[in-house]
Amino acid sequence: MPVFLNAEDADFEASFTTLLGAKREDSPDVDRVVADIIADVRARGDAALIELTARFDRMALSVDELRFSDAEIDALVAEVPAEERAALERAAARIRAYHERQMPADESWTDAQGAMLGWRWTPVSAAGLYVPGGLASYPSSVLMNAIPAKVAGVGRLAITVPTPDGQANPLVLLAARLAGVDEVYRIGGAQAIAALAYGTETVAPVDKITGPGNAFVAAAKRRVFGKVGIDMIAGPSEILVIADGSSNPDWIALDMLSQAEHDESAQSILITDDADLAKAVSVSIDQHLQTLERREIAGASWRDYGAVIVVPDLDRAAELSNRVAPEHLELCIADADALADRITHAGAIFLGAWTPEAIGDYVGGPNHVLPTARSARFSSGLSVMDFVKRTTLTRMTPAALKAIGPAAETLAKSESLQAHGLSVRARLDHLND
């Protein structure tokens, strides 16, 4: 059963702490398997990819078939109905426009001592995007990962998408086209991550890997981090809704189910200062679960991880929300802006009753790749910033070095790094000649 809590109960703090600490991810012992797969791909390259694809995706591929050809992509894209194409194009345009505003600016200035200081931003040269495969894959995730990379100026963008039993999702291929993806490979699992990180005869290595995946993909990303950059290790989806008595309980119920239907380990939480609303939302969720197409998944999520919390006021709601640090936070209250100012930890905030989280998944514009499992306390969602690096710039003039160089020499001596100090002193002595 979902958890029902009241913030004024004597045992609330203990119960809330238990809720925060509940582990929702399955944790199979996959690391050894993943380590073997990565080692195999590193040793045998394409041959390993072909064998592993046959084993896990039931597909016999030749080396030439590892990568989708332009003709294959053209044929699949042509299958997309006009209405779905238009919706995807609109989503792509909005996502691109939002992320273009994120591009950071280069800066430089001359300080009081005459030294020029600054920084510049440059994109990673190549990035790889992992896309879960089959007909259940998500073209929206392709847009959300690939568009920021291309806006950042990434020169080469490759995606890997498994096609179990040969089934490819035409919308995924269209999304890749709209986002400007350069290469598409029909490989998946830990072997795809290994190929992107270390390269094979067919797949050139990349500098950064982003995108969601199962436990094996997550374990592979952990293992290759350091060889390449990664975005994050994402857990099951989650939503927290703060609502007051003015809210429509059916809308709130559907918003919560929109996350519950993702995964049996997803979590939906309602915090409200209205006990009657709490009851009405719970009743509505139970009713919708009778007819929802993915009711088995959503029902398990709501049963095992759902929560409803009644609080005395919205200030307490904000306090509890910051402790949860949710991936998605909906503020379905009369003055959403005022409460949003109180929120310090959330992946994404959706303001007001007319802003369902589902808009953010597709066409809002901000990225839907967000920190989960309370990691919004210290990290952010995917953005252009994930695909650029900052390089600092420094130029000393003789006068600037004369002004600040002695301090550097002193600190070098205090750290017993003689050559450091001498490299500065040699120049200072030259100025005195």
URSUL-V327379 format. One record per residue. N is the residue number from 1. PHI is phi as a letter, one per 40 degrees, with the letter a starting at -180 (NA if undefined). PSI is psi in whole degrees, -180 to 180 (NA if undefined). D_LAST is the distance of its C-alpha to the last C-alpha in whole Angstrom. Layout:
# URSUL-V327379
N,PHI,PSI,D_LAST
N,PHI,PSI,D_LAST
This chain:
# URSUL-V327379
1,NA,148,83
2,d,159,80
3,c,131,79
4,b,119,80
5,b,152,78
6,b,124,78
7,c,-14,75
8,c,0,78
9,c,151,79
10,c,-33,79
11,c,16,77
12,c,-47,75
13,d,-43,72
14,c,-42,73
15,c,-40,75
16,c,-40,72
17,c,-39,69
18,c,-42,71
19,c,-44,71
20,c,-33,68
21,c,-3,67
22,c,131,70
23,c,122,69
24,b,-22,70
25,c,142,68
26,c,144,70
27,b,64,68
28,c,155,70
29,c,85,68
30,b,-11,67
31,c,-40,63
32,c,-42,65
33,c,-45,66
34,c,-41,63
35,d,-41,61
36,c,-40,63
37,c,-45,64
38,c,-44,60
39,c,-39,60
40,c,-46,62
41,c,-40,61
42,c,-36,58
43,c,-39,60
44,b,-5,62
45,f,-129,61
46,d,-38,63
47,d,-40,66
48,c,-43,66
49,d,-43,66
50,c,-45,69
51,c,-42,71
52,c,-35,69
53,c,-40,70
54,c,-38,74
55,c,-46,74
56,c,-31,73
57,b,1,74
58,f,45,77
59,b,129,75
60,c,111,75
61,b,150,72
62,c,170,71
63,d,-41,67
64,c,-17,68
65,c,-1,69
66,c,-36,66
67,b,136,65
68,c,134,67
69,c,161,67
70,d,-37,67
71,c,-40,71
72,c,-42,72
73,c,-43,70
74,d,-45,71
75,c,-42,75
76,c,-41,74
77,c,-34,72
78,c,-19,75
79,c,-14,78
80,c,125,76
81,c,152,78
82,d,-40,77
83,c,-42,77
84,c,-37,75
85,c,-46,73
86,c,-40,73
87,c,-42,72
88,c,-39,69
89,c,-40,68
90,c,-43,68
91,c,-46,66
92,c,-42,63
93,c,-42,63
94,c,-41,62
95,c,-41,60
96,c,-44,58
97,c,-40,58
98,c,-47,57
99,c,-24,54
100,c,-30,52
101,c,-14,52
102,c,-13,50
103,d,125,47
104,c,160,44
105,b,145,41
106,c,149,37
107,b,147,35
108,a,149,32
109,a,166,30
110,b,125,26
111,c,-177,26
112,c,-24,25
113,c,-3,21
114,g,7,21
115,c,137,22
116,c,127,25
117,b,157,27
118,i,-164,31
119,a,161,33
120,b,156,36
121,b,134,39
122,b,147,41
123,c,158,44
124,c,151,45
125,c,-38,46
126,a,139,49
127,b,151,52
128,b,137,55
129,b,125,58
130,c,130,61
131,b,120,64
132,d,147,67
133,b,-176,70
134,g,-176,73
135,c,-13,75
136,c,6,74
137,c,164,71
138,b,108,69
139,c,-28,68
140,c,-35,66
141,c,-32,64
142,c,-48,63
143,c,-44,62
144,c,-30,60
145,c,-43,58
146,c,-38,57
147,c,-47,57
148,d,-35,54
149,c,-45,52
150,c,-37,53
151,c,-37,52
152,c,-18,48
153,h,16,48
154,d,127,49
155,c,-34,49
156,b,123,52
157,b,119,54
158,b,144,57
159,b,148,60
160,b,130,62
161,b,112,66
162,c,148,69
163,b,76,72
164,d,131,75
165,f,22,78
166,g,8,76
167,c,118,76
168,b,144,73
169,c,113,73
170,d,-34,73
171,c,-34,71
172,c,-42,68
173,c,-38,68
174,c,-43,68
175,d,-40,66
176,c,-42,63
177,c,-47,64
178,c,-32,63
179,c,-12,60
180,g,25,59
181,c,140,59
182,c,-34,58
183,b,140,60
184,b,124,63
185,b,140,64
186,c,60,67
187,b,155,66
188,a,-171,66
189,g,-167,65
190,c,-29,63
191,c,-32,63
192,c,-42,61
193,c,-42,59
194,c,-42,58
195,c,-43,58
196,c,-35,56
197,c,-43,53
198,b,-18,53
199,g,155,55
200,b,-172,58
201,c,-30,59
202,b,-37,60
203,c,114,58
204,c,144,54
205,c,157,52
206,b,176,51
207,c,-25,48
208,a,143,50
209,b,131,54
210,b,169,56
211,h,153,59
212,c,168,62
213,a,179,64
214,c,-170,67
215,c,-34,66
216,c,-39,65
217,c,-44,62
218,c,-43,61
219,c,-37,61
220,c,-41,59
221,c,-40,56
222,c,-42,55
223,c,-34,55
224,c,-7,53
225,c,132,51
226,h,-43,47
227,c,-41,48
228,b,165,48
229,c,156,48
230,b,164,52
231,c,-61,53
232,a,168,55
233,b,99,58
234,c,141,61
235,b,-168,64
236,c,152,67
237,c,156,67
238,a,150,68
239,a,142,69
240,b,128,69
241,b,125,71
242,b,121,71
243,b,149,75
244,b,-176,77
245,c,-13,80
246,c,-6,80
247,c,153,79
248,c,116,81
249,c,-32,82
250,c,-39,83
251,c,-45,79
252,c,-43,78
253,d,-45,80
254,c,-36,79
255,c,-41,75
256,c,-39,75
257,c,-24,77
258,c,-26,75
259,c,-36,72
260,c,-32,75
261,c,-9,76
262,c,-44,73
263,a,144,73
264,c,-20,76
265,c,3,73
266,c,162,71
267,b,136,72
268,b,127,73
269,b,135,73
270,b,131,74
271,b,126,73
272,a,153,76
273,c,11,77
274,b,107,80
275,c,-34,83
276,c,-40,85
277,c,-42,82
278,d,-45,81
279,c,-43,85
280,c,-40,85
281,c,-42,82
282,c,-43,83
283,c,-43,87
284,c,-40,86
285,d,-46,83
286,c,-37,86
287,c,-46,88
288,c,-29,86
289,c,-12,85
290,c,-25,89
291,b,-13,88
292,c,136,84
293,d,-41,84
294,c,40,81
295,c,-29,83
296,c,-43,83
297,c,-50,79
298,c,-38,79
299,c,-41,82
300,c,-41,80
301,c,-47,77
302,c,-41,79
303,c,-45,81
304,c,-29,78
305,b,-2,75
306,c,154,76
307,a,143,76
308,b,126,77
309,b,124,76
310,c,129,78
311,b,159,75
312,c,-27,76
313,a,170,74
314,c,-22,71
315,c,-42,68
316,c,-35,69
317,d,-44,69
318,c,-41,66
319,c,-47,65
320,c,-37,67
321,c,-42,65
322,c,-28,62
323,c,-35,63
324,c,-37,64
325,f,62,61
326,c,155,64
327,c,-52,63
328,b,132,65
329,b,118,66
330,b,132,68
331,b,89,69
332,c,70,73
333,b,169,73
334,c,-42,74
335,b,77,70
336,c,-37,68
337,c,-41,65
338,c,-42,65
339,c,-34,65
340,d,-32,63
341,c,-19,60
342,c,-9,61
343,c,123,60
344,b,-19,57
345,b,104,58
346,a,143,60
347,c,-46,59
348,a,141,61
349,b,133,63
350,b,116,66
351,c,119,67
352,g,162,70
353,c,-23,74
354,c,16,73
355,b,75,70
356,c,147,72
357,d,-31,69
358,d,-29,71
359,c,-40,69
360,c,-28,66
361,c,-26,67
362,b,-59,67
363,b,2,67
364,c,-47,65
365,h,-53,61
366,c,159,59
367,c,144,59
368,c,2,62
369,c,106,60
370,b,157,59
371,c,136,58
372,b,180,61
373,f,43,62
374,g,9,61
375,c,-5,57
376,c,-10,57
377,c,-25,56
378,a,5,52
379,a,170,52
380,b,169,53
381,c,168,55
382,c,143,54
383,a,179,52
384,d,-33,50
385,c,-21,47
386,c,-12,49
387,b,11,48
388,b,158,44
389,b,149,41
390,c,127,38
391,b,127,34
392,c,154,31
393,b,136,29
394,a,133,25
395,b,120,22
396,c,139,19
397,c,165,17
398,d,-41,13
399,c,-40,14
400,c,-42,17
401,c,-37,15
402,c,-32,13
403,c,-40,17
404,b,-13,19
405,d,-42,16
406,d,-34,17
407,c,-39,20
408,c,-42,20
409,c,-42,18
410,c,-45,21
411,c,-35,24
412,c,-42,23
413,c,-38,23
414,c,-23,26
415,c,6,28
416,f,38,27
417,b,83,25
418,c,-44,22
419,c,-33,21
420,d,-52,21
421,c,-41,18
422,c,-33,16
423,c,-32,16
424,c,-46,15
425,c,-36,12
426,d,-39,11
427,c,-40,10
428,c,-42,9
429,c,-37,6
430,c,-35,5
431,c,-27,6
432,c,-9,4
433,c,NA,0
